[in-house]
């Protein structure tokens, strides 16, 4: 932790003689959720709080534990963090991200209706918002079009993507 200093570089103390901190870590929010496939092929999750993420860094550990439960057959698949982008399977239109070259700019029109960003994450509860959507209202008639709320079983066929500043997909999968 860093502490407040005066212009001479001396620590500044409060009225009780205690050092005054200048930075804090918000411990109440989630940093990411890691998704794994277990030995039976079912998806499992590990939600990591901001506090746990900071502790891992302070201990010299990677923030994302790709070897979590590896000894019992779990395989790391991907993480989900707020504002990351995912392409979803769309059974109504027959769109399947696994069968599409997501990096080919010619496929933008097909990808766009199925591209969602992570809005918020909680244990076994993930909220996604369409990448062009500007409101945060969950209008029931627009579910699956402008927003999605899914559990761990609802994300089995999504593809994580990363875009550049122009909105072009530049990578597919965990980065």
C-alpha positions as CSV (number, residue, x, y, z in Angstrom):
1,X,0.0,0.0,0.0
2,X,1.1,3.5,-0.7
3,X,0.9,6.3,1.8
4,X,0.4,10.0,1.4
5,X,3.6,12.1,1.5
6,X,4.3,15.8,1.5
7,X,6.5,17.6,-1.0
8,X,9.6,16.7,0.9
9,X,8.8,13.0,0.6
10,X,7.9,12.6,4.3
11,X,4.9,10.5,5.3
12,X,1.8,12.4,6.3
13,X,0.2,11.2,9.5
14,X,-3.4,11.7,10.7
15,X,-4.3,13.2,14.1
16,X,-3.7,9.8,15.7
17,X,-0.2,9.4,14.2
18,X,-1.3,6.8,11.7
19,X,-0.1,6.8,8.1
20,X,-2.7,8.1,5.6
21,X,-3.2,5.6,2.7
22,X,-3.6,7.0,-0.9
23,X,-4.8,4.0,-2.7
24,X,-7.5,1.3,-2.0
25,X,-8.8,-1.9,-3.5
26,X,-12.5,-2.4,-4.0
27,X,-13.1,-5.8,-2.5
28,X,-16.8,-6.1,-3.1
29,X,-16.9,-6.8,-6.9
30,X,-15.9,-9.7,-9.1
31,X,-12.8,-9.5,-11.2
32,X,-13.6,-12.4,-13.5
33,X,-15.1,-15.9,-13.7
34,X,-13.0,-18.7,-15.0
35,X,-14.8,-21.4,-17.0
36,X,-13.5,-25.0,-16.9
37,X,-14.7,-28.3,-18.4
38,X,-14.7,-31.1,-15.8
39,X,-13.9,-34.8,-16.3
40,X,-17.5,-35.5,-17.3
41,X,-17.5,-32.7,-19.9
42,X,-19.7,-30.4,-17.9
43,X,-18.9,-26.7,-17.5
44,X,-17.7,-25.5,-14.1
45,X,-16.9,-22.0,-12.9
46,X,-14.6,-20.3,-10.4
47,X,-15.6,-16.7,-9.6
48,X,-12.6,-14.5,-8.6
49,X,-13.2,-11.3,-6.6
50,X,-11.1,-8.2,-7.1
51,X,-9.6,-8.9,-3.6
52,X,-8.6,-12.4,-4.6
53,X,-7.1,-11.1,-7.9
54,X,-5.0,-8.5,-6.0
55,X,-3.9,-11.2,-3.5
56,X,-2.8,-13.5,-6.3
57,X,-0.7,-10.7,-7.8
58,X,0.8,-9.8,-4.4
59,X,1.8,-13.5,-4.0
60,X,3.4,-13.6,-7.5
61,X,0.7,-15.8,-8.8
62,X,-1.1,-15.4,-12.2
63,X,-4.5,-13.7,-11.7
64,X,-6.1,-16.5,-13.8
65,X,-5.6,-20.0,-12.4
66,X,-5.5,-22.1,-15.5
67,X,-4.5,-25.2,-13.5
68,X,-7.4,-25.0,-11.0
69,X,-8.6,-28.6,-10.3
70,X,-6.4,-29.9,-13.1
71,X,-5.5,-32.9,-10.8
72,X,-9.1,-34.1,-10.9
73,X,-9.5,-33.7,-14.7
74,X,-10.7,-30.1,-15.1
75,X,-9.6,-28.2,-18.3
76,X,-9.4,-24.4,-18.4
77,X,-11.5,-23.0,-21.3
78,X,-11.8,-19.2,-20.9
79,X,-12.5,-16.3,-18.6
80,X,-15.3,-13.7,-18.6
81,X,-14.7,-10.2,-17.4
82,X,-17.0,-7.2,-17.6
83,X,-17.0,-5.7,-21.2
84,X,-15.4,-8.6,-22.9
85,X,-17.0,-9.8,-26.1
86,X,-18.6,-13.1,-27.0
87,X,-20.2,-14.5,-30.1
88,X,-23.3,-16.7,-29.4
89,X,-24.8,-19.6,-31.2
90,X,-28.2,-18.7,-32.7
91,X,-30.4,-21.7,-33.4
92,X,-33.2,-19.6,-34.9
93,X,-31.0,-18.3,-37.7
94,X,-28.6,-21.3,-37.9
95,X,-25.6,-19.2,-37.0
96,X,-22.8,-21.2,-35.3
97,X,-19.6,-19.4,-34.3
98,X,-17.7,-22.7,-34.4
99,X,-18.4,-23.0,-38.1
100,X,-17.6,-19.4,-39.1
101,X,-14.4,-17.6,-39.7
102,X,-14.8,-14.9,-37.1
103,X,-11.7,-13.1,-38.3
104,X,-13.0,-12.6,-41.9
105,X,-14.4,-9.1,-42.3
106,X,-16.9,-10.4,-44.9
107,X,-18.7,-12.2,-42.0
108,X,-19.4,-9.0,-40.0
109,X,-23.1,-8.8,-41.0
110,X,-23.6,-12.4,-39.8
111,X,-21.6,-12.0,-36.6
112,X,-23.0,-8.6,-35.4
113,X,-26.5,-9.8,-34.3
114,X,-24.8,-12.5,-32.2
115,X,-22.0,-10.4,-30.6
116,X,-22.6,-9.6,-27.0
117,X,-20.5,-8.0,-24.2
118,X,-20.4,-9.1,-20.6
119,X,-22.4,-6.7,-18.6
120,X,-22.1,-8.3,-15.2
121,X,-21.1,-11.6,-13.6
122,X,-22.1,-13.4,-10.5
123,X,-22.0,-17.0,-9.3
124,X,-23.7,-19.0,-12.0
125,X,-25.4,-15.9,-13.4
126,X,-24.0,-14.0,-16.3
127,X,-25.6,-11.0,-18.0
128,X,-24.8,-10.0,-21.5
129,X,-25.7,-6.9,-23.6
130,X,-25.7,-6.7,-27.4
131,X,-22.6,-4.9,-28.5
132,X,-24.6,-2.1,-30.1
133,X,-27.1,-1.7,-27.3
134,X,-26.8,1.6,-25.3
135,X,-29.5,1.0,-22.6
136,X,-29.4,-1.3,-19.7
137,X,-33.1,-2.0,-19.5
138,X,-34.1,-5.7,-19.6
139,X,-37.2,-5.5,-21.7
140,X,-38.6,-9.0,-21.8
141,X,-39.7,-8.8,-25.4
142,X,-36.1,-8.0,-26.4
143,X,-34.5,-10.9,-24.5
144,X,-32.0,-12.8,-26.7
145,X,-31.9,-9.8,-29.1
146,X,-30.5,-6.9,-26.9
147,X,-29.7,-8.8,-23.7
148,X,-29.1,-12.3,-22.4
149,X,-29.0,-13.7,-18.8
150,X,-27.6,-17.2,-18.7
151,X,-26.1,-19.7,-16.3
152,X,-23.1,-21.8,-16.8
153,X,-25.0,-24.3,-19.0
154,X,-26.0,-21.5,-21.4
155,X,-22.5,-20.6,-22.4
156,X,-21.3,-23.9,-23.7
157,X,-21.1,-22.8,-27.4
158,X,-19.9,-19.2,-27.2
159,X,-16.7,-17.9,-28.7
160,X,-14.6,-15.2,-26.9
161,X,-13.4,-12.5,-29.3
162,X,-11.3,-9.4,-29.1
163,X,-11.8,-6.3,-31.2
164,X,-9.6,-3.4,-32.2
165,X,-10.6,0.3,-31.9
166,X,-12.5,0.0,-35.2
167,X,-14.6,-2.9,-34.0
168,X,-12.9,-5.5,-36.1
169,X,-12.4,-8.9,-34.6
170,X,-8.6,-9.4,-34.2
171,X,-8.5,-12.6,-32.1
172,X,-10.7,-15.5,-31.2
173,X,-10.4,-17.4,-27.9
174,X,-8.7,-16.6,-24.6
175,X,-6.1,-13.8,-24.8
